Amino acid sequence: MAQQHQRPLTEDDPLDDFAARQITLEGIEKKVYVMGRGPAVIVMTEMPGISPHVARFARWVRDAGFTVYMPSLFGRDGAVPGAEEGIAVFKRACVSAEFRAFAANESSPVTQWLRALARFAHAECGGPGVGAIGMCFTGNFALSMMLEPAMLAPVMCQPSLPMDKPEAMNMAPEELAAVRERLEREDLSVMAYRFEGDRHCRAQRFAAFQQALGDRFVARVLPDSAANTQTPPFFAQVVASPHSVVTAHLIDEAGQPTVAARDEILDFFVRRLRPSGAVGG
């Protein structure tokens, strides 16, 4: 994979290498940051917004040969996650009609817009289909997006909804059944990642997805010792456990389990979306 020029992770990221586009779908307009060439991959930010770490991951996806679509879903775009600001963003999202943060066995309404974004991105970029990765608050959304036929490569990183029911899933049962049927019919799979000691995405949630999806749910559980301990204030003070596999808690050094997870995700996108291609700049 080509090495990108690293931007400082301790300063707000201006995101000036992305094209900031206003995209209206389903009658709702959202800002979407777009960059790259090749099949589309939708990068959905974790709480509390598109941080420098999330932008870094999006650039890795770009470098692997994809067009990144990164919608602004909450928070201040490009901001280093501060504790007080992050808590305020989190509280607003929890009461938003778009995100059913505490609803078990219900899908968040924003997933309808995200499925429309997958259709839109596929029409713009072509290729066999679209990939998507959700993280934390948006972790479940990549699976809900499998109801859109263009979606071929879903990745769930530390799916954290519903917040107060560790064994529950933020997805309607009939949608989950439809996704399982599609995974079986089209021989597709879902990649999923979490840290062993994550307080916000616990073992019970992965067990529930495993029961619902069988061997189509490919789970990776990383040891807590693999998590970066030098994190922004929101993660150090509020998240307060190993959590963000490919962003804040990733250790960007060869041989690290989090880097191996990142590379596995990029390879998954390549295999599903660029079957005759290779990872490159």
Accessible surface in RSA format (square Angstrom, percent):
REM  Atomic radii and reference values for relative SASA: ProtOr
REM  Chains: A
REM  Algorithm: Lee & Richards
REM  Probe-radius: 1.40
REM  Slices: 20
REM RES _ NUM      All-atoms   Total-Side   Main-Chain    Non-polar    All polar
REM                ABS   REL    ABS   REL    ABS   REL    ABS   REL    ABS   REL
RES MET A   1    72.63  37.6  13.23   8.8  59.40 141.4  14.78  12.6  57.85  76.6
RES ALA A   2    41.70  38.3  28.96  44.7  12.74  29.0  39.98  56.3   1.72   4.6
RES GLN A   3   136.57  76.4 105.50  77.1  31.07  74.0  57.93 123.3  78.64  59.6
RES GLN A   4    18.85  10.5   4.13   3.0  14.72  35.1   9.61  20.4   9.24   7.0
RES HIS A   5   162.30  88.7 140.81  97.9  21.49  55.0 102.65 105.8  59.65  69.4
RES GLN A   6    72.18  40.4  56.73  41.5  15.45  36.8  50.49 107.5  21.68  16.4
RES ARG A   7    67.82  28.5  59.32  30.2   8.50  20.2  20.94  28.6  46.88  28.4
RES PRO A   8    73.69  53.7  59.22  54.0  14.47  52.6  71.12  58.7   2.57  16.0
RES LEU A   9    46.90  26.1  40.71  29.1   6.19  15.6  40.71  28.6   6.19  16.7
RES THR A  10   118.91  84.6  97.52  98.9  21.38  51.0  78.84 105.9  40.06  60.6
RES GLU A  11   103.71  59.5  98.60  74.6   5.11  12.2  35.43  68.5  68.28  55.7
RES ASP A  12    76.94  53.9  57.56  57.3  19.38  45.8  29.20  68.7  47.74  47.6
RES ASP A  13     7.60   5.3   1.36   1.4   6.24  14.8   3.07   7.2   4.53   4.5
RES PRO A  14    94.66  69.0  59.73  54.5  34.92 126.9  73.31  60.5  21.35 132.7
RES LEU A  15     7.04   3.9   3.26   2.3   3.78   9.5   3.26   2.3   3.78  10.2
RES ASP A  16   101.72  71.2  67.44  67.1  34.27  81.0  38.81  91.3  62.90  62.7
RES ASP A  17    56.28  39.4  27.83  27.7  28.45  67.3  32.37  76.2  23.91  23.8
RES PHE A  18    14.69   7.4   0.00   0.0  14.69  38.2   1.32   0.8  13.37  38.3
RES ALA A  19    55.88  51.4  44.59  68.8  11.30  25.7  53.48  75.3   2.40   6.4
RES ALA A  20    62.57  57.5  29.02  44.8  33.55  76.3  29.34  41.3  33.23  88.0
RES ARG A  21    76.22  32.0  72.01  36.7   4.20  10.0  32.70  44.7  43.52  26.4
RES GLN A  22   100.06  56.0  70.45  51.5  29.61  70.5  47.08 100.2  52.98  40.2
RES ILE A  23     7.71   4.4   5.67   4.2   2.04   4.9   7.71   5.6   0.00   0.0
RES THR A  24    81.71  58.1  57.95  58.8  23.75  56.6  45.68  61.4  36.03  54.5
RES LEU A  25    25.23  14.1  21.03  15.0   4.20  10.6  25.23  17.7   0.00   0.0
RES GLU A  26   105.14  60.4  61.57  46.6  43.57 103.7  27.13  52.5  78.01  63.7
RES GLY A  27    73.73  90.9   0.00   N/A  73.73  90.9  33.81  92.8  39.92  89.4
RES ILE A  28    78.90  44.9  76.07  56.7   2.84   6.8  78.90  56.8   0.00   0.0
RES GLU A  29   105.99  60.9  80.33  60.8  25.66  61.1  19.19  37.1  86.81  70.9
RES LYS A  30    23.95  11.7  18.46  11.3   5.50  13.1   9.70   8.7  14.25  15.2
RES LYS A  31    78.44  38.3  73.83  45.3   4.62  11.0  25.86  23.3  52.58  56.0
RES VAL A  32     0.00   0.0   0.00   0.0   0.00   0.0   0.00   0.0   0.00   0.0
RES TYR A  33    15.88   7.4  15.88   9.0   0.00   0.0   6.59   5.0   9.29  11.4
RES VAL A  34    13.97   9.2  12.46  11.3   1.51   3.6  12.46  10.8   1.51   4.1
RES MET A  35    14.35   7.4   5.45   3.6   8.89  21.2  14.35  12.2   0.00   0.0
RES GLY A  36    36.14  44.6   0.00   N/A  36.14  44.6   9.47  26.0  26.66  59.7
RES ARG A  37   213.09  89.5 202.24 103.1  10.85  25.8  80.61 110.2 132.49  80.3
RES GLY A  38    31.60  39.0   0.00   N/A  31.60  39.0  21.73  59.6   9.88  22.1
RES PRO A  39    15.26  11.1  15.24  13.9   0.02   0.1  15.24  12.6   0.02   0.1
RES ALA A  40     0.28   0.3   0.02   0.0   0.27   0.6   0.02   0.0   0.27   0.7
RES VAL A  41     0.00   0.0   0.00   0.0   0.00   0.0   0.00   0.0   0.00   0.0
RES ILE A  42     0.00   0.0   0.00   0.0   0.00   0.0   0.00   0.0   0.00   0.0
RES VAL A  43     0.00   0.0   0.00   0.0   0.00   0.0   0.00   0.0   0.00   0.0
RES MET A  44     0.00   0.0   0.00   0.0   0.00   0.0   0.00   0.0   0.00   0.0
RES THR A  45     0.00   0.0   0.00   0.0   0.00   0.0   0.00   0.0   0.00   0.0
RES GLU A  46     0.93   0.5   0.93   0.7   0.00   0.0   0.75   1.4   0.18   0.2
RES MET A  47     5.51   2.9   4.38   2.9   1.14   2.7   4.38   3.7   1.14   1.5
RES PRO A  48    11.92   8.7   8.71   7.9   3.22  11.7   8.71   7.2   3.21  19.9
RES GLY A  49     4.29   5.3   0.00   N/A   4.29   5.3   3.89  10.7   0.40   0.9
RES ILE A  50     0.38   0.2   0.00   0.0   0.38   0.9   0.31   0.2   0.06   0.2
RES SER A  51     2.44   2.1   2.18   2.9   0.26   0.6   2.04   4.3   0.41   0.6
RES PRO A  52     2.15   1.6   1.22   1.1   0.92   3.4   1.22   1.0   0.92   5.7
RES HIS A  53    10.20   5.6  10.20   7.1   0.00   0.0   4.83   5.0   5.37   6.3
RES VAL A  54     0.00   0.0   0.00   0.0   0.00   0.0   0.00   0.0   0.00   0.0
RES ALA A  55     0.00   0.0   0.00   0.0   0.00   0.0   0.00   0.0   0.00   0.0
RES ARG A  56    13.90   5.8  13.67   7.0   0.22   0.5   4.84   6.6   9.06   5.5
RES PHE A  57     0.00   0.0   0.00   0.0   0.00   0.0   0.00   0.0   0.00   0.0
RES ALA A  58     0.00   0.0   0.00   0.0   0.00   0.0   0.00   0.0   0.00   0.0
RES ARG A  59     7.18   3.0   7.18   3.7   0.00   0.0   3.90   5.3   3.28   2.0
RES TRP A  60     1.62   0.6   1.62   0.8   0.00   0.0   0.33   0.2   1.29   2.1
RES VAL A  61     0.00   0.0   0.00   0.0   0.00   0.0   0.00   0.0   0.00   0.0
RES ARG A  62    66.68  28.0  60.99  31.1   5.69  13.6  24.65  33.7  42.04  25.5
RES ASP A  63    11.65   8.2  10.79  10.7   0.86   2.0   1.60   3.8  10.05  10.0
RES ALA A  64     0.00   0.0   0.00   0.0   0.00   0.0   0.00   0.0   0.00   0.0
RES GLY A  65    16.93  20.9   0.00   N/A  16.93  20.9  14.99  41.1   1.93   4.3
RES PHE A  66     0.00   0.0   0.00   0.0   0.00   0.0   0.00   0.0   0.00   0.0
RES THR A  67    11.72   8.3  11.72  11.9   0.00   0.0   7.69  10.3   4.03   6.1
RES VAL A  68     0.00   0.0   0.00   0.0   0.00   0.0   0.00   0.0   0.00   0.0
RES TYR A  69     2.52   1.2   2.52   1.4   0.00   0.0   0.00   0.0   2.52   3.1
RES MET A  70     0.00   0.0   0.00   0.0   0.00   0.0   0.00   0.0   0.00   0.0
RES PRO A  71     0.00   0.0   0.00   0.0   0.00   0.0   0.00   0.0   0.00   0.0
RES SER A  72    25.35  21.4  15.81  21.1   9.54  22.0   2.73   5.8  22.62  31.7
RES LEU A  73    14.33   8.0   0.00   0.0  14.33  36.0   1.74   1.2  12.59  33.9
RES PHE A  74    21.93  11.0   9.20   5.7  12.73  33.1  21.46  13.0   0.47   1.4
RES GLY A  75    30.64  37.8   0.00   N/A  30.64  37.8   4.18  11.5  26.46  59.3
RES ARG A  76   126.64  53.2 114.32  58.3  12.32  29.3  67.91  92.8  58.73  35.6
RES ASP A  77    43.04  30.2  19.29  19.2  23.75  56.2  10.02  23.6  33.03  32.9
RES GLY A  78     0.55   0.7   0.00   N/A   0.55   0.7   0.55   1.5   0.00   0.0
RES ALA A  79    10.57   9.7   6.80  10.5   3.77   8.6   7.07  10.0   3.50   9.3
RES VAL A  80    32.67  21.5  26.15  23.7   6.52  15.7  26.15  22.7   6.52  17.7
RES PRO A  81     5.11   3.7   1.32   1.2   3.79  13.8   5.11   4.2   0.00   0.0
RES GLY A  82    22.47  27.7   0.00   N/A  22.47  27.7  21.52  59.1   0.95   2.1
RES ALA A  83    17.73  16.3  13.85  21.4   3.88   8.8  13.85  19.5   3.88  10.3
RES GLU A  84   154.14  88.5 144.09 109.0  10.05  23.9  58.80 113.7  95.34  77.8
RES GLU A  85    68.09  39.1  59.05  44.7   9.04  21.5  44.15  85.4  23.94  19.5
RES GLY A  86     0.76   0.9   0.00   N/A   0.76   0.9   0.59   1.6   0.17   0.4
RES ILE A  87    62.26  35.4  62.12  46.3   0.14   0.3  62.26  44.8   0.00   0.0
RES ALA A  88    41.19  37.9  34.59  53.4   6.60  15.0  40.15  56.5   1.04   2.8
RES VAL A  89     5.00   3.3   4.84   4.4   0.17   0.4   4.84   4.2   0.17   0.5
RES PHE A  90    53.84  26.9  53.84  33.3   0.00   0.0  53.84  32.6   0.00   0.0
RES LYS A  91   132.93  64.8 128.72  79.0   4.21  10.0  77.72  70.0  55.21  58.8
RES ARG A  92   148.02  62.1 141.79  72.3   6.23  14.8  73.99 101.1  74.03  44.9
RES ALA A  93     4.24   3.9   0.18   0.3   4.06   9.2   3.99   5.6   0.25   0.7
RES CYS A  94    20.34  15.4   8.57   9.6  11.78  27.7   7.03  17.8  13.31  14.4
RES VAL A  95   128.66  84.7  96.86  87.7  31.81  76.6 103.56  90.0  25.10  68.1
RES SER A  96    37.13  31.4  23.01  30.7  14.12  32.5  22.74  48.4  14.39  20.2
RES ALA A  97    90.59  83.3  69.45 107.2  21.14  48.1  81.39 114.6   9.19  24.4
RES GLU A  98    44.89  25.8  44.08  33.3   0.81   1.9  28.51  55.1  16.38  13.4
RES PHE A  99     6.09   3.0   4.01   2.5   2.08   5.4   4.01   2.4   2.08   6.0
RES ARG A 100   103.23  43.3  97.11  49.5   6.12  14.6  22.90  31.3  80.33  48.7
RES ALA A 101     1.80   1.7   0.00   0.0   1.80   4.1   0.00   0.0   1.80   4.8
RES PHE A 102    96.44  48.2  88.87  55.0   7.57  19.7  89.36  54.2   7.08  20.3
RES ALA A 103    21.09  19.4  11.65  18.0   9.44  21.5  19.96  28.1   1.13   3.0
RES ALA A 104    28.17  25.9  12.97  20.0  15.20  34.6  12.97  18.3  15.20  40.3
RES ASN A 105    77.32  53.3  70.75  68.4   6.57  15.8  10.46  25.2  66.86  64.6
RES GLU A 106    76.47  43.9  75.49  57.1   0.98   2.3  25.47  49.3  51.01  41.6
RES SER A 107    14.66  12.4   8.14  10.9   6.52  15.0   8.18  17.4   6.48   9.1
RES SER A 108     0.74   0.6   0.00   0.0   0.74   1.7   0.00   0.0   0.74   1.0
RES PRO A 109    45.53  33.2  36.14  32.9   9.39  34.1  39.82  32.9   5.71  35.5
RES VAL A 110     2.76   1.8   0.00   0.0   2.76   6.7   2.76   2.4   0.00   0.0
RES THR A 111     2.40   1.7   2.40   2.4   0.00   0.0   0.47   0.6   1.93   2.9
RES GLN A 112   102.41  57.3  99.11  72.4   3.30   7.9  17.68  37.6  84.73  64.3
RES TRP A 113     3.57   1.4   2.65   1.3   0.92   2.2   2.65   1.4   0.92   1.5
RES LEU A 114     0.00   0.0   0.00   0.0   0.00   0.0   0.00   0.0   0.00   0.0
RES ARG A 115    35.46  14.9  35.46  18.1   0.00   0.0   1.74   2.4  33.72  20.4
RES ALA A 116     4.63   4.3   3.19   4.9   1.44   3.3   3.20   4.5   1.43   3.8
RES LEU A 117     0.00   0.0   0.00   0.0   0.00   0.0   0.00   0.0   0.00   0.0
RES ALA A 118     0.00   0.0   0.00   0.0   0.00   0.0   0.00   0.0   0.00   0.0
RES ARG A 119   110.78  46.5 103.74  52.9   7.04  16.8  50.58  69.1  60.20  36.5
RES PHE A 120    59.14  29.6  52.20  32.3   6.93  18.0  58.82  35.7   0.32   0.9
RES ALA A 121     0.00   0.0   0.00   0.0   0.00   0.0   0.00   0.0   0.00   0.0
RES HIS A 122    52.16  28.5  49.91  34.7   2.25   5.8  34.96  36.0  17.20  20.0
RES ALA A 123    90.04  82.8  48.99  75.6  41.05  93.4  61.61  86.8  28.43  75.3
RES GLU A 124    85.81  49.3  45.92  34.7  39.89  95.0  32.02  61.9  53.79  43.9
RES CYS A 125    36.58  27.7   6.80   7.6  29.78  70.0   8.24  20.9  28.34  30.6
RES GLY A 126    30.30  37.4   0.00   N/A  30.30  37.4  29.16  80.0   1.14   2.5
RES GLY A 127    46.78  57.7   0.00   N/A  46.78  57.7  21.50  59.0  25.28  56.6
RES PRO A 128    72.79  53.1  40.43  36.9  32.36 117.6  53.62  44.3  19.17 119.1
RES GLY A 129     0.13   0.2   0.00   N/A   0.13   0.2   0.00   0.0   0.13   0.3
RES VAL A 130     0.12   0.1   0.12   0.1   0.00   0.0   0.12   0.1   0.00   0.0
RES GLY A 131     0.00   0.0   0.00   N/A   0.00   0.0   0.00   0.0   0.00   0.0
RES ALA A 132     0.00   0.0   0.00   0.0   0.00   0.0   0.00   0.0   0.00   0.0
RES ILE A 133     0.00   0.0   0.00   0.0   0.00   0.0   0.00   0.0   0.00   0.0
RES GLY A 134     0.00   0.0   0.00   N/A   0.00   0.0   0.00   0.0   0.00   0.0
RES MET A 135     0.14   0.1   0.14   0.1   0.00   0.0   0.00   0.0   0.14   0.2
RES CYS A 136    14.02  10.6  14.02  15.6   0.00   0.0   0.07   0.2  13.95  15.0
RES PHE A 137     1.32   0.7   1.32   0.8   0.00   0.0   1.32   0.8   0.00   0.0
RES THR A 138     0.00   0.0   0.00   0.0   0.00   0.0   0.00   0.0   0.00   0.0
RES GLY A 139     0.00   0.0   0.00   N/A   0.00   0.0   0.00   0.0   0.00   0.0
RES ASN A 140     0.99   0.7   0.99   1.0   0.01   0.0   0.92   2.2   0.08   0.1
RES PHE A 141     0.88   0.4   0.88   0.5   0.00   0.0   0.88   0.5   0.00   0.0
RES ALA A 142     0.00   0.0   0.00   0.0   0.00   0.0   0.00   0.0   0.00   0.0
RES LEU A 143     0.36   0.2   0.36   0.3   0.00   0.0   0.36   0.3   0.00   0.0
RES SER A 144     0.60   0.5   0.60   0.8   0.00   0.0   0.00   0.0   0.60   0.8
RES MET A 145     0.00   0.0   0.00   0.0   0.00   0.0   0.00   0.0   0.00   0.0
RES MET A 146     0.79   0.4   0.00   0.0   0.79   1.9   0.00   0.0   0.79   1.1
RES LEU A 147    56.56  31.5  29.63  21.2  26.93  67.7  33.24  23.3  23.33  62.8
RES GLU A 148    10.93   6.3   9.51   7.2   1.42   3.4   1.42   2.8   9.51   7.8
RES PRO A 149    99.76  72.7  90.75  82.7   9.01  32.8  91.51  75.6   8.25  51.3
RES ALA A 150    11.55  10.6   4.64   7.2   6.91  15.7  10.56  14.9   0.99   2.6
RES MET A 151     0.00   0.0   0.00   0.0   0.00   0.0   0.00   0.0   0.00   0.0
RES LEU A 152    28.71  16.0  28.71  20.5   0.00   0.0  28.71  20.2   0.00   0.0
RES ALA A 153     0.00   0.0   0.00   0.0   0.00   0.0   0.00   0.0   0.00   0.0
RES PRO A 154     0.00   0.0   0.00   0.0   0.00   0.0   0.00   0.0   0.00   0.0
RES VAL A 155     0.00   0.0   0.00   0.0   0.00   0.0   0.00   0.0   0.00   0.0
RES MET A 156     0.00   0.0   0.00   0.0   0.00   0.0   0.00   0.0   0.00   0.0
RES CYS A 157     0.00   0.0   0.00   0.0   0.00   0.0   0.00   0.0   0.00   0.0
RES GLN A 158     0.42   0.2   0.42   0.3   0.00   0.0   0.00   0.0   0.42   0.3
RES PRO A 159     0.00   0.0   0.00   0.0   0.00   0.0   0.00   0.0   0.00   0.0
RES SER A 160     2.27   1.9   1.27   1.7   1.00   2.3   1.27   2.7   1.00   1.4
RES LEU A 161     0.00   0.0   0.00   0.0   0.00   0.0   0.00   0.0   0.00   0.0
RES PRO A 162     0.43   0.3   0.00   0.0   0.43   1.5   0.00   0.0   0.43   2.6
RES MET A 163    59.25  30.7  29.72  19.7  29.53  70.3  29.77  25.3  29.48  39.1
RES ASP A 164    84.54  59.2  54.99  54.7  29.55  69.9  36.15  85.1  48.39  48.3
RES LYS A 165    72.68  35.5  71.39  43.8   1.29   3.1  56.95  51.3  15.73  16.8
RES PRO A 166    39.13  28.5  35.13  32.0   4.00  14.5  39.13  32.3   0.00   0.0
RES GLU A 167    98.59  56.6  91.79  69.4   6.79  16.2  51.73 100.1  46.86  38.3
RES ALA A 168    11.98  11.0   6.28   9.7   5.71  13.0  11.98  16.9   0.00   0.0
RES MET A 169    24.67  12.8  24.57  16.3   0.10   0.2  24.57  20.9   0.10   0.1
RES ASN A 170     1.11   0.8   0.00   0.0   1.11   2.7   0.00   0.0   1.11   1.1
RES MET A 171     2.54   1.3   0.84   0.6   1.70   4.0   0.24   0.2   2.30   3.0
RES ALA A 172    13.52  12.4  13.52  20.9   0.00   0.0  13.52  19.0   0.00   0.0
RES PRO A 173    79.57  58.0  71.63  65.3   7.94  28.9  75.32  62.2   4.25  26.4
RES GLU A 174   121.39  69.7 108.23  81.9  13.16  31.3  65.04 125.8  56.34  46.0
RES GLU A 175    38.23  21.9  36.97  28.0   1.26   3.0  11.40  22.1  26.83  21.9
RES LEU A 176    18.10  10.1  18.04  12.9   0.07   0.2  18.04  12.7   0.07   0.2
RES ALA A 177    64.01  58.9  50.93  78.6  13.09  29.8  58.83  82.8   5.19  13.7
RES ALA A 178    46.03  42.3  33.65  51.9  12.38  28.2  41.52  58.5   4.51  12.0
RES VAL A 179     0.56   0.4   0.00   0.0   0.56   1.4   0.56   0.5   0.00   0.0
RES ARG A 180    82.18  34.5  82.18  41.9   0.00   0.0  23.78  32.5  58.40  35.4
RES GLU A 181    91.94  52.8  87.08  65.9   4.86  11.6  56.61 109.5  35.33  28.8
RES ARG A 182    15.47   6.5  15.47   7.9   0.00   0.0  13.95  19.1   1.51   0.9
RES LEU A 183     0.02   0.0   0.02   0.0   0.00   0.0   0.02   0.0   0.00   0.0
RES GLU A 184    75.14  43.1  59.88  45.3  15.25  36.3  32.16  62.2  42.98  35.1
RES ARG A 185   145.98  61.3 108.56  55.3  37.42  89.1  69.40  94.8  76.59  46.4
RES GLU A 186    70.07  40.2  48.24  36.5  21.83  52.0  30.76  59.5  39.32  32.1
RES ASP A 187    93.99  65.8  91.19  90.8   2.80   6.6  28.71  67.6  65.28  65.1
RES LEU A 188     8.94   5.0   8.82   6.3   0.12   0.3   8.94   6.3   0.00   0.0
RES SER A 189    20.12  17.0  20.12  26.9   0.00   0.0  11.31  24.1   8.81  12.3
RES VAL A 190     0.00   0.0   0.00   0.0   0.00   0.0   0.00   0.0   0.00   0.0
RES MET A 191     8.50   4.4   8.50   5.6   0.00   0.0   2.65   2.2   5.85   7.8
RES ALA A 192     0.00   0.0   0.00   0.0   0.00   0.0   0.00   0.0   0.00   0.0
RES TYR A 193     0.72   0.3   0.72   0.4   0.00   0.0   0.72   0.5   0.00   0.0
RES ARG A 194     8.40   3.5   8.40   4.3   0.00   0.0   0.00   0.0   8.40   5.1
RES PHE A 195     0.00   0.0   0.00   0.0   0.00   0.0   0.00   0.0   0.00   0.0
RES GLU A 196   115.98  66.6 103.50  78.3  12.47  29.7  28.01  54.2  87.97  71.8
RES GLY A 197    31.45  38.8   0.00   N/A  31.45  38.8  21.26  58.3  10.19  22.8
RES ASP A 198     3.67   2.6   0.00   0.0   3.67   8.7   0.00   0.0   3.67   3.7
RES ARG A 199   118.51  49.8 106.33  54.2  12.18  29.0  50.48  69.0  68.03  41.2
RES HIS A 200    52.84  28.9  39.60  27.5  13.24  33.9  34.25  35.3  18.59  21.6
RES CYS A 201     0.00   0.0   0.00   0.0   0.00   0.0   0.00   0.0   0.00   0.0
RES ARG A 202   108.69  45.6 108.35  55.2   0.34   0.8  20.59  28.1  88.10  53.4
RES ALA A 203    61.73  56.8  56.59  87.3   5.14  11.7  57.97  81.6   3.76  10.0
RES GLN A 204    84.17  47.1  78.33  57.2   5.84  13.9  38.56  82.1  45.61  34.6
RES ARG A 205     1.86   0.8   1.86   0.9   0.00   0.0   0.00   0.0   1.86   1.1
RES PHE A 206    11.41   5.7  10.85   6.7   0.56   1.5  11.15   6.8   0.27   0.8
RES ALA A 207    61.67  56.7  49.10  75.8  12.56  28.6  56.61  79.7   5.05  13.4
RES ALA A 208    18.81  17.3  11.60  17.9   7.21  16.4  17.00  23.9   1.82   4.8
RES PHE A 209     0.48   0.2   0.48   0.3   0.00   0.0   0.48   0.3   0.00   0.0
RES GLN A 210    73.65  41.2  70.90  51.8   2.76   6.6  38.44  81.8  35.22  26.7
RES GLN A 211   157.06  87.8 130.94  95.7  26.12  62.2  48.06 102.3 109.00  82.7
RES ALA A 212    26.13  24.0   8.22  12.7  17.92  40.8  18.60  26.2   7.54  20.0
RES LEU A 213     0.00   0.0   0.00   0.0   0.00   0.0   0.00   0.0   0.00   0.0
RES GLY A 214    19.65  24.2   0.00   N/A  19.65  24.2  19.65  53.9   0.00   0.0
RES ASP A 215   122.94  86.1  99.96  99.5  22.98  54.3  45.40 106.8  77.54  77.3
RES ARG A 216    46.02  19.3  45.74  23.3   0.28   0.7   3.95   5.4  42.07  25.5
RES PHE A 217     3.30   1.7   0.00   0.0   3.30   8.6   0.00   0.0   3.30   9.5
RES VAL A 218    39.77  26.2  36.30  32.9   3.47   8.4  39.77  34.6   0.00   0.0
RES ALA A 219    35.12  32.3  13.92  21.5  21.20  48.2  13.92  19.6  21.20  56.2
RES ARG A 220    93.19  39.1  90.55  46.2   2.63   6.3  31.54  43.1  61.65  37.4
RES VAL A 221    76.73  50.5  44.93  40.7  31.80  76.6  44.93  39.0  31.80  86.2
RES LEU A 222    12.62   7.0  11.69   8.4   0.93   2.3  12.62   8.9   0.00   0.0
RES PRO A 223    63.20  46.1  61.13  55.7   2.07   7.5  62.61  51.7   0.60   3.7
RES ASP A 224    59.36  41.6  49.87  49.6   9.49  22.4  24.11  56.8  35.25  35.2
RES SER A 225   105.21  88.9  66.20  88.4  39.00  89.8  60.12 128.0  45.09  63.2
RES ALA A 226     4.42   4.1   0.58   0.9   3.84   8.7   4.42   6.2   0.00   0.0
RES ALA A 227     8.96   8.2   3.88   6.0   5.08  11.6   3.88   5.5   5.08  13.5
RES ASN A 228    32.02  22.1  29.36  28.4   2.66   6.4   1.73   4.2  30.29  29.3
RES THR A 229   115.95  82.5  88.90  90.1  27.05  64.5  74.93 100.6  41.02  62.0
RES GLN A 230   144.87  81.0 130.16  95.1  14.70  35.0  57.23 121.8  87.63  66.5
RES THR A 231    28.13  20.0   4.23   4.3  23.90  57.0   3.43   4.6  24.69  37.3
RES PRO A 232    13.11   9.6   5.82   5.3   7.29  26.5  12.44  10.3   0.67   4.2
RES PRO A 233    56.92  41.5  54.25  49.5   2.67   9.7  56.92  47.0   0.00   0.0
RES PHE A 234     7.98   4.0   7.98   4.9   0.00   0.0   7.98   4.8   0.00   0.0
RES PHE A 235     4.33   2.2   2.33   1.4   2.00   5.2   2.33   1.4   2.00   5.7
RES ALA A 236    58.28  53.6  32.47  50.1  25.81  58.7  40.02  56.4  18.26  48.4
RES GLN A 237   125.13  70.0  94.96  69.4  30.17  71.8  38.14  81.2  86.99  66.0
RES VAL A 238    46.94  30.9  34.46  31.2  12.49  30.1  37.95  33.0   9.00  24.4
RES VAL A 239    10.19   6.7   9.47   8.6   0.72   1.7  10.19   8.9   0.00   0.0
RES ALA A 240    52.99  48.7  27.03  41.7  25.96  59.1  35.98  50.7  17.01  45.1
RES SER A 241    16.04  13.6   4.61   6.2  11.43  26.3  13.31  28.4   2.73   3.8
RES PRO A 242    29.42  21.4  28.15  25.7   1.27   4.6  28.61  23.6   0.81   5.1
RES HIS A 243     2.80   1.5   2.80   1.9   0.00   0.0   1.04   1.1   1.76   2.1
RES SER A 244     0.00   0.0   0.00   0.0   0.00   0.0   0.00   0.0   0.00   0.0
RES VAL A 245     0.00   0.0   0.00   0.0   0.00   0.0   0.00   0.0   0.00   0.0
RES VAL A 246     0.38   0.2   0.29   0.3   0.09   0.2   0.29   0.3   0.09   0.2
RES THR A 247     0.33   0.2   0.33   0.3   0.00   0.0   0.04   0.1   0.29   0.4
RES ALA A 248     0.06   0.1   0.02   0.0   0.04   0.1   0.02   0.0   0.04   0.1
RES HIS A 249    10.14   5.5  10.14   7.0   0.00   0.0   2.57   2.6   7.57   8.8
RES LEU A 250     4.26   2.4   0.00   0.0   4.26  10.7   0.00   0.0   4.26  11.5
RES ILE A 251    37.82  21.5  35.32  26.3   2.50   6.0  37.82  27.2   0.00   0.0
RES ASP A 252    62.46  43.8  36.47  36.3  25.99  61.5  12.69  29.9  49.78  49.6
RES GLU A 253   103.54  59.4  95.35  72.1   8.19  19.5  39.92  77.2  63.62  51.9
RES ALA A 254   105.42  96.9  69.24 106.8  36.18  82.3  74.53 105.0  30.89  81.8
RES GLY A 255    81.19 100.1   0.00   N/A  81.19 100.1  43.74 120.0  37.45  83.9
RES GLN A 256    43.66  24.4  42.53  31.1   1.12   2.7   0.73   1.6  42.92  32.6
RES PRO A 257    53.78  39.2  45.77  41.7   8.00  29.1  51.18  42.3   2.60  16.1
RES THR A 258     0.00   0.0   0.00   0.0   0.00   0.0   0.00   0.0   0.00   0.0
RES VAL A 259    14.41   9.5  14.41  13.0   0.00   0.0  14.41  12.5   0.00   0.0
RES ALA A 260    61.23  56.3  49.63  76.6  11.60  26.4  56.21  79.2   5.01  13.3
RES ALA A 261     6.39   5.9   2.17   3.3   4.22   9.6   5.84   8.2   0.55   1.5
RES ARG A 262    15.85   6.7  15.85   8.1   0.00   0.0   0.00   0.0  15.85   9.6
RES ASP A 263    60.70  42.5  55.24  55.0   5.46  12.9  27.35  64.4  33.35  33.3
RES GLU A 264    50.72  29.1  44.15  33.4   6.57  15.7  27.56  53.3  23.16  18.9
RES ILE A 265     0.00   0.0   0.00   0.0   0.00   0.0   0.00   0.0   0.00   0.0
RES LEU A 266     3.20   1.8   3.20   2.3   0.00   0.0   3.20   2.2   0.00   0.0
RES ASP A 267    61.16  42.8  61.11  60.8   0.04   0.1  15.80  37.2  45.36  45.2
RES PHE A 268     1.36   0.7   1.36   0.8   0.00   0.0   1.36   0.8   0.00   0.0
RES PHE A 269     0.00   0.0   0.00   0.0   0.00   0.0   0.00   0.0   0.00   0.0
RES VAL A 270     9.03   5.9   9.03   8.2   0.00   0.0   9.03   7.8   0.00   0.0
RES ARG A 271   127.08  53.4 111.77  57.0  15.31  36.4  59.43  81.2  67.65  41.0
RES ARG A 272    66.00  27.7  57.27  29.2   8.73  20.8   8.43  11.5  57.57  34.9
RES LEU A 273     2.01   1.1   0.00   0.0   2.01   5.1   0.00   0.0   2.01   5.4
RES ARG A 274    53.07  22.3  47.96  24.4   5.11  12.2  12.45  17.0  40.62  24.6
RES PRO A 275    99.71  72.7  67.61  61.6  32.10 116.7  69.57  57.4  30.14 187.3
RES SER A 276   121.26 102.5  80.13 106.9  41.12  94.7  55.05 117.2  66.21  92.8
RES GLY A 277    33.36  41.1   0.00   N/A  33.36  41.1  16.94  46.5  16.42  36.8
RES ALA A 278    73.88  67.9  61.55  95.0  12.32  28.0  65.26  91.9   8.62  22.8
RES VAL A 279    52.89  34.8  29.75  26.9  23.14  55.8  29.75  25.9  23.14  62.8
RES GLY A 280    26.43  32.6   0.00   N/A  26.43  32.6  25.60  70.3   0.83   1.9
RES GLY A 281    89.43 110.3   0.00   N/A  89.43 110.3  40.19 110.3  49.24 110.3
END  Absolute sums over single chains surface
CHAIN  1 A    10733.8       8170.4       2563.4       5863.9       4869.9
END  Absolute sums over all chains
TOTAL         10733.8       8170.4       2563.4       5863.9       4869.9
